[in-house]
Amino acid sequence: MSNLTRYDPFRDLDDMFKGFALQPVRFDQHVPQIKLDVKETDGGYSIRADIPGVKKEDINVKVEGNVVSISAEVKEEKEQKKGERVVRSERYRGSVSRAFTLDHDLDEKTANAKYADGVLELTLPKKSSAAQSKIVVQ
């Protein structure tokens, strides 16, 4: 089995700029990745999604059939001061999203979502299948 590593073309630039006042801009440091834990029960799914540093008003969850989409808008502002003088001020705005498919259709009308301490908890009940009736062949 071979070991795969992700190539980062800008990895060596950080060493090249050491000692300078300005560093190269790397936007990927600001964007949180949505990490998921999905648990299935007989009646539905329980999902925990880690989305740190986001307000609950900026999170959108959409359920269509058996597809769940989670998206969030990320806003970050930093200001670095020395005494009363502002040395650096940065602002970042972006979005992060994740979509996945589950094995069963979901009942979006009875779904529940809570967000606290950077963790989104979804309770997604399975859609009850239509009652099967036996058809008599004549």
OpenMM code with the backbone's topology and positions (N, CA, C; nanometers):
from openmm import Vec3, app, unit

residues = "MET SER ASN LEU THR ARG TYR ASP PRO PHE ARG ASP LEU ASP ASP MET PHE LYS GLY PHE ALA LEU GLN PRO VAL ARG PHE ASP GLN HIS VAL PRO GLN ILE LYS LEU ASP VAL LYS GLU THR ASP GLY GLY TYR SER ILE ARG ALA ASP ILE PRO GLY VAL LYS LYS GLU ASP ILE ASN VAL LYS VAL GLU GLY ASN VAL VAL SER ILE SER ALA GLU VAL LYS GLU GLU LYS GLU GLN LYS LYS GLY GLU ARG VAL VAL ARG SER GLU ARG TYR ARG GLY SER VAL SER ARG ALA PHE THR LEU ASP HIS ASP LEU ASP GLU LYS THR ALA ASN ALA LYS TYR ALA ASP GLY VAL LEU GLU LEU THR LEU PRO LYS LYS SER SER ALA ALA GLN SER LYS ILE VAL VAL GLN".split()
positions = [
    Vec3(0.0843, -0.1168, 0.0000),
    Vec3(0.0000, 0.0000, 0.0000),
    Vec3(0.0893, 0.1238, 0.0000),
    Vec3(0.0567, 0.2175, -0.0827),
    Vec3(0.1400, 0.3372, -0.0915),
    Vec3(0.0830, 0.4484, -0.0040),
    Vec3(0.1693, 0.5358, 0.0397),
    Vec3(0.1275, 0.6507, 0.1190),
    Vec3(0.1097, 0.7693, 0.0268),
    Vec3(-0.0089, 0.8294, 0.0297),
    Vec3(-0.0373, 0.9462, -0.0516),
    Vec3(-0.0258, 1.0703, 0.0353),
    Vec3(0.0359, 1.1723, -0.0181),
    Vec3(0.0437, 1.2992, 0.0523),
    Vec3(-0.0067, 1.4075, -0.0391),
    Vec3(-0.0674, 1.5083, 0.0206),
    Vec3(-0.1200, 1.6207, -0.0569),
    Vec3(-0.0067, 1.7181, -0.0856),
    Vec3(0.0103, 1.7549, -0.2115),
    Vec3(0.1147, 1.8482, -0.2514),
    Vec3(0.0679, 1.9907, -0.2254),
    Vec3(0.1476, 2.0672, -0.1569),
    Vec3(0.1182, 2.2072, -0.1291),
    Vec3(0.2280, 2.2915, -0.1936),
    Vec3(0.1983, 2.3574, -0.3065),
    Vec3(0.3026, 2.4332, -0.3763),
    Vec3(0.3521, 2.5551, -0.2978),
    Vec3(0.2752, 2.6014, -0.1970),
    Vec3(0.3142, 2.7209, -0.1225),
    Vec3(0.3819, 2.6881, 0.0102),
    Vec3(0.4023, 2.5604, 0.0385),
    Vec3(0.4629, 2.5190, 0.1655),
    Vec3(0.6010, 2.5801, 0.1840),
    Vec3(0.6830, 2.5809, 0.0810),
    Vec3(0.8196, 2.6316, 0.0922),
    Vec3(0.8260, 2.7836, 0.0950),
    Vec3(0.7192, 2.8526, 0.0557),
    Vec3(0.7196, 2.9987, 0.0574),
    Vec3(0.7275, 3.0534, 0.1991),
    Vec3(0.6677, 2.9823, 0.2956),
    Vec3(0.6730, 3.0298, 0.4337),
    Vec3(0.8175, 3.0411, 0.4824),
    Vec3(0.9020, 2.9435, 0.4492),
    Vec3(1.0422, 2.9488, 0.4893),
    Vec3(1.1160, 3.0616, 0.4173),
    Vec3(1.0798, 3.0851, 0.2932),
    Vec3(1.1474, 3.1876, 0.2141),
    Vec3(1.1218, 3.3279, 0.2706),
    Vec3(1.0030, 3.3512, 0.3300),
    Vec3(0.9677, 3.4835, 0.3780),
    Vec3(0.9966, 3.5043, 0.5267),
    Vec3(1.0601, 3.4095, 0.5929),
    Vec3(1.0924, 3.4266, 0.7351),
    Vec3(1.1858, 3.5462, 0.7513),
    Vec3(1.1593, 3.6241, 0.8542),
    Vec3(1.2421, 3.7407, 0.8810),
    Vec3(1.1867, 3.8673, 0.8167),
    Vec3(1.0940, 3.8558, 0.7234),
    Vec3(1.0316, 3.9734, 0.6633),
    Vec3(0.9085, 4.0111, 0.7448),
    Vec3(0.8680, 4.1354, 0.7365),
    Vec3(0.7510, 4.1821, 0.8108),
    Vec3(0.6220, 4.1264, 0.7507),
    Vec3(0.6198, 4.1067, 0.6212),
    Vec3(0.4995, 4.0564, 0.5553),
    Vec3(0.5147, 3.9087, 0.5229),
    Vec3(0.4096, 3.8352, 0.5438),
    Vec3(0.4063, 3.6929, 0.5123),
    Vec3(0.3118, 3.6725, 0.3940),
    Vec3(0.3286, 3.5664, 0.3182),
    Vec3(0.2349, 3.5409, 0.2094),
    Vec3(0.0948, 3.5129, 0.2644),
    Vec3(-0.0047, 3.5552, 0.1890),
    Vec3(-0.1435, 3.5387, 0.2302),
    Vec3(-0.1870, 3.3954, 0.2010),
    Vec3(-0.2461, 3.3305, 0.3018),
    Vec3(-0.2976, 3.1939, 0.2847),
    Vec3(-0.4401, 3.1934, 0.3355),
    Vec3(-0.5344, 3.1913, 0.2429),
    Vec3(-0.6750, 3.2003, 0.2792),
    Vec3(-0.7291, 3.0732, 0.3424),
    Vec3(-0.6679, 2.9578, 0.3159),
    Vec3(-0.7221, 2.8322, 0.3652),
    Vec3(-0.7156, 2.8202, 0.5173),
    Vec3(-0.6394, 2.9053, 0.5837),
    Vec3(-0.6308, 2.8995, 0.7291),
    Vec3(-0.7593, 2.9485, 0.7954),
    Vec3(-0.8362, 3.0337, 0.7279),
    Vec3(-0.9549, 3.0941, 0.7872),
    Vec3(-1.0796, 3.0083, 0.7719),
    Vec3(-1.0850, 2.9239, 0.6714),
    Vec3(-1.2067, 2.8506, 0.6404),
    Vec3(-1.2146, 2.7240, 0.7242),
    Vec3(-1.3138, 2.7156, 0.8131),
    Vec3(-1.3284, 2.5918, 0.8890),
    Vec3(-1.3881, 2.4838, 0.8000),
    Vec3(-1.3482, 2.3634, 0.8207),
    Vec3(-1.4056, 2.2511, 0.7479),
    Vec3(-1.5172, 2.1932, 0.8333),
    Vec3(-1.6252, 2.1525, 0.7690),
    Vec3(-1.7359, 2.0916, 0.8418),
    Vec3(-1.7045, 1.9439, 0.8601),
    Vec3(-1.6872, 1.9043, 0.9841),
    Vec3(-1.6598, 1.7642, 1.0158),
    Vec3(-1.7868, 1.7025, 1.0712),
    Vec3(-1.8182, 1.5799, 1.0267),
    Vec3(-1.9459, 1.5179, 1.0594),
    Vec3(-1.9318, 1.3882, 1.1370),
    Vec3(-2.0294, 1.3617, 1.2229),
    Vec3(-2.0527, 1.2315, 1.2840),
    Vec3(-2.1970, 1.1971, 1.2509),
    Vec3(-2.2196, 1.0846, 1.1837),
    Vec3(-2.3548, 1.0426, 1.1456),
    Vec3(-2.3837, 0.9098, 1.2124),
    Vec3(-2.4951, 0.9046, 1.2865),
    Vec3(-2.5383, 0.7810, 1.3514),
    Vec3(-2.6795, 0.7486, 1.3041),
    Vec3(-2.7007, 0.6206, 1.2724),
    Vec3(-2.8318, 0.5766, 1.2255),
    Vec3(-2.9001, 0.4936, 1.3338),
    Vec3(-3.0281, 0.5198, 1.3545),
    Vec3(-3.1113, 0.4381, 1.4416),
    Vec3(-3.2253, 0.3830, 1.3559),
    Vec3(-3.3129, 0.3048, 1.4187),
    Vec3(-3.4258, 0.2499, 1.3438),
    Vec3(-3.5184, 0.3603, 1.2926),
    Vec3(-3.5319, 0.4663, 1.3697),
    Vec3(-3.6253, 0.5726, 1.3333),
    Vec3(-3.5672, 0.6884, 1.2559),
    Vec3(-3.4355, 0.7003, 1.2495),
    Vec3(-3.3789, 0.8154, 1.1798),
    Vec3(-3.2285, 0.8257, 1.1936),
    Vec3(-3.1797, 0.9483, 1.1769),
    Vec3(-3.0365, 0.9756, 1.1828),
    Vec3(-3.0092, 1.0860, 1.2839),
    Vec3(-2.8966, 1.0749, 1.3506),
    Vec3(-2.8474, 1.1777, 1.4412),
    Vec3(-2.7141, 1.2257, 1.3853),
    Vec3(-2.7045, 1.3554, 1.3597),
    Vec3(-2.5852, 1.4109, 1.2948),
    Vec3(-2.5280, 1.5217, 1.3816),
    Vec3(-2.3974, 1.5165, 1.4041),
    Vec3(-2.3233, 1.6228, 1.4718),
    Vec3(-2.2242, 1.6810, 1.3713),
    Vec3(-2.2332, 1.8104, 1.3491),
    Vec3(-2.1448, 1.8784, 1.2552),
    Vec3(-2.0680, 1.9867, 1.3300),
    Vec3(-1.9356, 1.9828, 1.3228),
    Vec3(-1.8511, 2.0843, 1.3857),
    Vec3(-1.8358, 2.2021, 1.2906),
    Vec3(-1.8892, 2.3179, 1.3321),
    Vec3(-1.8767, 2.4406, 1.2527),
    Vec3(-1.8368, 2.5523, 1.3490),
    Vec3(-1.7106, 2.5590, 1.3895),
    Vec3(-1.6700, 2.6586, 1.4887),
    Vec3(-1.6628, 2.8000, 1.4314),
    Vec3(-1.6867, 2.8985, 1.5176),
    Vec3(-1.6699, 3.0382, 1.4804),
    Vec3(-1.7774, 3.0939, 1.3901),
    Vec3(-1.8951, 3.0318, 1.3882),
    Vec3(-2.0040, 3.0751, 1.3018),
    Vec3(-2.1253, 3.1057, 1.3889),
    Vec3(-2.2008, 3.2094, 1.3538),
    Vec3(-2.3246, 3.2395, 1.4256),
    Vec3(-2.4357, 3.1504, 1.3722),
    Vec3(-2.5303, 3.1163, 1.4582),
    Vec3(-2.6362, 3.0256, 1.4151),
    Vec3(-2.7246, 3.0874, 1.3070),
    Vec3(-2.7328, 3.2189, 1.3002),
    Vec3(-2.8094, 3.2856, 1.1950),
    Vec3(-2.7458, 3.2665, 1.0572),
    Vec3(-2.6172, 3.2342, 1.0551),
    Vec3(-2.5446, 3.2198, 0.9283),
    Vec3(-2.5381, 3.0744, 0.8800),
    Vec3(-2.6099, 2.9832, 0.9461),
    Vec3(-2.6097, 2.8422, 0.9077),
    Vec3(-2.7392, 2.8084, 0.8361),
    Vec3(-2.7288, 2.7373, 0.7236),
    Vec3(-2.8450, 2.6913, 0.6478),
    Vec3(-2.8387, 2.5400, 0.6337),
    Vec3(-2.9501, 2.4746, 0.6628),
    Vec3(-2.9605, 2.3303, 0.6464),
    Vec3(-3.0777, 2.3041, 0.5534),
    Vec3(-3.0529, 2.2219, 0.4507),
    Vec3(-3.1581, 2.1899, 0.3544),
    Vec3(-3.1652, 2.0386, 0.3387),
    Vec3(-3.2888, 1.9844, 0.3404),
    Vec3(-3.3110, 1.8413, 0.3238),
    Vec3(-3.4025, 1.8216, 0.2037),
    Vec3(-3.3563, 1.7415, 0.1088),
    Vec3(-3.4362, 1.7077, -0.0088),
    Vec3(-3.4277, 1.5573, -0.0300),
    Vec3(-3.5350, 1.4870, 0.0031),
    Vec3(-3.5339, 1.3416, -0.0109),
    Vec3(-3.4367, 1.2800, 0.0876),
    Vec3(-3.3273, 1.2243, 0.0356),
    Vec3(-3.2251, 1.1659, 0.1235),
    Vec3(-3.0934, 1.2444, 0.1177),
    Vec3(-3.0964, 1.3662, 0.0635),
    Vec3(-2.9769, 1.4508, 0.0527),
    Vec3(-2.9842, 1.5630, 0.1558),
    Vec3(-2.8776, 1.5771, 0.2353),
    Vec3(-2.8680, 1.6816, 0.3368),
    Vec3(-2.7578, 1.7777, 0.2957),
    Vec3(-2.7894, 1.9075, 0.2943),
    Vec3(-2.6910, 2.0111, 0.2611),
    Vec3(-2.6773, 2.1068, 0.3792),
    Vec3(-2.5540, 2.1285, 0.4208),
    Vec3(-2.5245, 2.2225, 0.5293),
    Vec3(-2.4311, 2.3286, 0.4732),
    Vec3(-2.4674, 2.4560, 0.4927),
    Vec3(-2.3794, 2.5641, 0.4487),
    Vec3(-2.3763, 2.6715, 0.5569),
    Vec3(-2.2663, 2.7453, 0.5611),
    Vec3(-2.2494, 2.8505, 0.6611),
    Vec3(-2.1648, 2.9620, 0.6036),
    Vec3(-2.1945, 3.0841, 0.6468),
    Vec3(-2.1150, 3.1997, 0.6064),
    Vec3(-2.0182, 3.2323, 0.7196),
    Vec3(-1.8904, 3.2430, 0.6847),
    Vec3(-1.7852, 3.2666, 0.7831),
    Vec3(-1.7416, 3.4126, 0.7734),
    Vec3(-1.7410, 3.4801, 0.8886),
    Vec3(-1.6947, 3.6195, 0.8951),
    Vec3(-1.5909, 3.6292, 1.0053),
    Vec3(-1.4804, 3.6915, 0.9747),
    Vec3(-1.3753, 3.7039, 1.0754),
    Vec3(-1.3068, 3.8390, 1.0602),
    Vec3(-1.2852, 3.9054, 1.1721),
    Vec3(-1.2131, 4.0327, 1.1732),
    Vec3(-1.1055, 4.0269, 1.2806),
    Vec3(-0.9847, 4.0672, 1.2433),
    Vec3(-0.8742, 4.0706, 1.3385),
    Vec3(-0.8076, 4.2070, 1.3303),
    Vec3(-0.7652, 4.2546, 1.4448),
    Vec3(-0.6931, 4.3808, 1.4500),
    Vec3(-0.5766, 4.3650, 1.5459),
    Vec3(-0.4582, 4.4011, 1.5007),
    Vec3(-0.3387, 4.3891, 1.5831),
    Vec3(-0.2865, 4.5295, 1.6119),
    Vec3(-0.2695, 4.5600, 1.7411),
    Vec3(-0.2267, 4.6935, 1.7816),
    Vec3(-0.0963, 4.6876, 1.8580),
    Vec3(-0.0199, 4.7945, 1.8468),
    Vec3(0.0961, 4.8185, 1.9326),
    Vec3(0.0707, 4.9532, 1.9982),
    Vec3(0.0306, 4.9435, 2.1243),
    Vec3(-0.0079, 5.0664, 2.1940),
    Vec3(-0.1397, 5.1154, 2.1376),
    Vec3(-0.1426, 5.2411, 2.0921),
    Vec3(-0.2626, 5.2987, 2.0311),
    Vec3(-0.2589, 5.2899, 1.8788),
    Vec3(-0.1482, 5.2462, 1.8254),
    Vec3(-0.1300, 5.2428, 1.6803),
    Vec3(-0.1721, 5.1066, 1.6249),
    Vec3(-0.2562, 5.1081, 1.5220),
    Vec3(-0.2981, 4.9848, 1.4568),
    Vec3(-0.1875, 4.9421, 1.3615),
    Vec3(-0.1361, 4.8232, 1.3809),
    Vec3(-0.0294, 4.7709, 1.2967),
    Vec3(-0.0869, 4.6918, 1.1799),
    Vec3(-0.1917, 4.6165, 1.2070),
    Vec3(-0.2507, 4.5344, 1.1008),
    Vec3(-0.3990, 4.5156, 1.1314),
    Vec3(-0.4804, 4.5186, 1.0276),
    Vec3(-0.6230, 4.4939, 1.0391),
    Vec3(-0.6636, 4.4047, 0.9228),
    Vec3(-0.7274, 4.2920, 0.9534),
    Vec3(-0.7666, 4.1977, 0.8487),
    Vec3(-0.9133, 4.1633, 0.8622),
    Vec3(-0.9767, 4.1417, 0.7487),
    Vec3(-1.1147, 4.0974, 0.7441),
    Vec3(-1.1241, 3.9822, 0.6457),
    Vec3(-1.2066, 3.8852, 0.6816),
    Vec3(-1.2261, 3.7706, 0.5939),
    Vec3(-1.3742, 3.7372, 0.5904),
    Vec3(-1.4232, 3.7068, 0.4740),
    Vec3(-1.5614, 3.6637, 0.4575),
    Vec3(-1.5631, 3.5541, 0.3523),
    Vec3(-1.6298, 3.4463, 0.3830),
    Vec3(-1.6371, 3.3352, 0.2899),
    Vec3(-1.7483, 3.2410, 0.3305),
    Vec3(-1.7577, 3.1316, 0.2607),
    Vec3(-1.8610, 3.0339, 0.2950),
    Vec3(-1.8021, 2.8945, 0.2899),
    Vec3(-1.8661, 2.8056, 0.3624),
    Vec3(-1.8258, 2.6662, 0.3671),
    Vec3(-1.9534, 2.5843, 0.3538),
    Vec3(-1.9441, 2.4721, 0.2832),
    Vec3(-2.0639, 2.3905, 0.2662),
    Vec3(-2.0268, 2.2438, 0.2569),
    Vec3(-2.1267, 2.1619, 0.2825),
    Vec3(-2.1081, 2.0172, 0.2766),
    Vec3(-2.2430, 1.9554, 0.2450),
    Vec3(-2.2449, 1.8594, 0.1541),
    Vec3(-2.3665, 1.7866, 0.1198),
    Vec3(-2.3355, 1.6375, 0.1204),
    Vec3(-2.4322, 1.5580, 0.1633),
    Vec3(-2.4121, 1.4138, 0.1678),
    Vec3(-2.5461, 1.3442, 0.1501),
    Vec3(-2.5393, 1.2182, 0.1100),
    Vec3(-2.6575, 1.1376, 0.0832),
    Vec3(-2.6691, 1.0276, 0.1879),
    Vec3(-2.7897, 1.0075, 0.2375),
    Vec3(-2.8163, 0.9018, 0.3340),
    Vec3(-2.8932, 0.7890, 0.2651),
    Vec3(-2.9036, 0.6749, 0.3306),
    Vec3(-2.9655, 0.5576, 0.2692),
    Vec3(-3.1171, 0.5677, 0.2552),
    Vec3(-3.1828, 0.6437, 0.3424),
    Vec3(-3.3287, 0.6502, 0.3436),
    Vec3(-3.3756, 0.7930, 0.3225),
    Vec3(-3.4973, 0.8078, 0.2668),
    Vec3(-3.5574, 0.9403, 0.2555),
    Vec3(-3.5881, 0.9930, 0.3949),
    Vec3(-3.5830, 1.1245, 0.4090),
    Vec3(-3.5990, 1.1883, 0.5391),
    Vec3(-3.7279, 1.2675, 0.5459),
    Vec3(-3.7846, 1.2747, 0.6644),
    Vec3(-3.9061, 1.3535, 0.6874),
    Vec3(-3.8633, 1.4928, 0.7317),
    Vec3(-3.8532, 1.5837, 0.6362),
    Vec3(-3.8005, 1.7175, 0.6667),
    Vec3(-3.8955, 1.7993, 0.7529),
    Vec3(-4.0242, 1.7622, 0.7585),
    Vec3(-4.1207, 1.8384, 0.8380),
    Vec3(-4.1000, 1.8185, 0.9885),
    Vec3(-4.0504, 1.7033, 1.0286),
    Vec3(-4.0289, 1.6775, 1.1713),
    Vec3(-3.8809, 1.6811, 1.2103),
    Vec3(-3.7970, 1.7272, 1.1197),
    Vec3(-3.6528, 1.7373, 1.1487),
    Vec3(-3.6282, 1.8465, 1.2520),
    Vec3(-3.5199, 1.8321, 1.3269),
    Vec3(-3.4872, 1.9253, 1.4335),
    Vec3(-3.3394, 1.9622, 1.4236),
    Vec3(-3.3057, 2.0893, 1.4495),
    Vec3(-3.1663, 2.1351, 1.4451),
    Vec3(-3.1382, 2.2250, 1.5652),
    Vec3(-3.0214, 2.2033, 1.6297),
    Vec3(-2.9752, 2.2875, 1.7410),
    Vec3(-2.8297, 2.3223, 1.7156),
    Vec3(-2.7905, 2.4452, 1.7523),
    Vec3(-2.6517, 2.4873, 1.7373),
    Vec3(-2.6055, 2.5500, 1.8684),
    Vec3(-2.4995, 2.4954, 1.9253),
    Vec3(-2.4419, 2.5507, 2.0487),
    Vec3(-2.2946, 2.5139, 2.0548),
    Vec3(-2.2128, 2.6091, 2.0980),
    Vec3(-2.0689, 2.5886, 2.1189),
    Vec3(-1.9983, 2.5337, 1.9949),
    Vec3(-2.0369, 2.5806, 1.8762),
    Vec3(-1.9697, 2.5407, 1.7534),
    Vec3(-2.0120, 2.4054, 1.6985),
    Vec3(-2.1164, 2.3433, 1.7592),
    Vec3(-2.1613, 2.2119, 1.7136),
    Vec3(-2.3079, 2.2197, 1.6718),
    Vec3(-2.3354, 2.1788, 1.5489),
    Vec3(-2.4712, 2.1703, 1.4962),
    Vec3(-2.5193, 2.0276, 1.5147),
    Vec3(-2.6323, 2.0103, 1.5826),
    Vec3(-2.6897, 1.8778, 1.6046),
    Vec3(-2.8206, 1.8677, 1.5280),
    Vec3(-2.8282, 1.7705, 1.4374),
    Vec3(-2.9482, 1.7479, 1.3574),
    Vec3(-3.0121, 1.6161, 1.3975),
    Vec3(-3.1429, 1.6160, 1.4107),
    Vec3(-3.2198, 1.4947, 1.4305),
    Vec3(-3.3101, 1.4815, 1.3093),
    Vec3(-3.2823, 1.3821, 1.2258),
    Vec3(-3.3533, 1.3655, 1.0993),
    Vec3(-3.4268, 1.2319, 1.0983),
    Vec3(-3.5586, 1.2332, 1.1213),
    Vec3(-3.6329, 1.1079, 1.1192),
    Vec3(-3.6494, 1.0554, 0.9769),
    Vec3(-3.6524, 0.9237, 0.9662),
    Vec3(-3.6751, 0.8609, 0.8358),
    Vec3(-3.8211, 0.8788, 0.7978),
    Vec3(-3.8431, 0.8942, 0.6687),
    Vec3(-3.9794, 0.9057, 0.6195),
    Vec3(-4.0420, 0.7672, 0.6241),
    Vec3(-4.1612, 0.7605, 0.6822),
    Vec3(-4.2260, 0.6295, 0.6907),
    Vec3(-4.2712, 0.5877, 0.5515),
    Vec3(-4.2394, 0.4653, 0.5176),
    Vec3(-4.2780, 0.4171, 0.3851),
    Vec3(-4.4289, 0.3963, 0.3826),
    Vec3(-4.4854, 0.4146, 0.2663),
    Vec3(-4.6289, 0.3982, 0.2512),
    Vec3(-4.6675, 0.2565, 0.2911),
    Vec3(-4.7813, 0.2448, 0.3551),
    Vec3(-4.8245, 0.1119, 0.3994),
    Vec3(-4.8429, 0.0226, 0.2774),
    Vec3(-4.7782, -0.0911, 0.2817),
    Vec3(-4.7860, -0.1819, 0.1691),
    Vec3(-4.9095, -0.2689, 0.1848),
    Vec3(-4.9838, -0.2745, 0.0802),
    Vec3(-5.1009, -0.3610, 0.0845),
    Vec3(-5.0815, -0.4748, -0.0143),
    Vec3(-5.1393, -0.5859, 0.0221),
    Vec3(-5.1248, -0.7035, -0.0620),
    Vec3(-5.2293, -0.6979, -0.1733),
    Vec3(-5.1847, -0.7160, -0.2926),
    Vec3(-5.2748, -0.7167, -0.4084),
    Vec3(-5.2983, -0.8611, -0.4487),
    Vec3(-5.4239, -0.8954, -0.4576),
    Vec3(-5.4602, -1.0328, -0.4960),
    Vec3(-5.4608, -1.0421, -0.6472),
    Vec3(-5.3876, -1.1366, -0.6975),
    Vec3(-5.3810, -1.1584, -0.8419),
    Vec3(-5.5017, -1.2429, -0.8820),
    Vec3(-5.5765, -1.1994, -0.9829),
    Vec3(-5.6939, -1.2740, -1.0283),
    Vec3(-5.6683, -1.3478, -1.1557),
] * unit.nanometer
topology = app.Topology()
chain = topology.addChain("A")
for resn in residues:
    res = topology.addResidue(resn, chain)
    for name in ("N", "CA", "C"):
        topology.addAtom(name, app.Element.getBySymbol(name[0]), res)
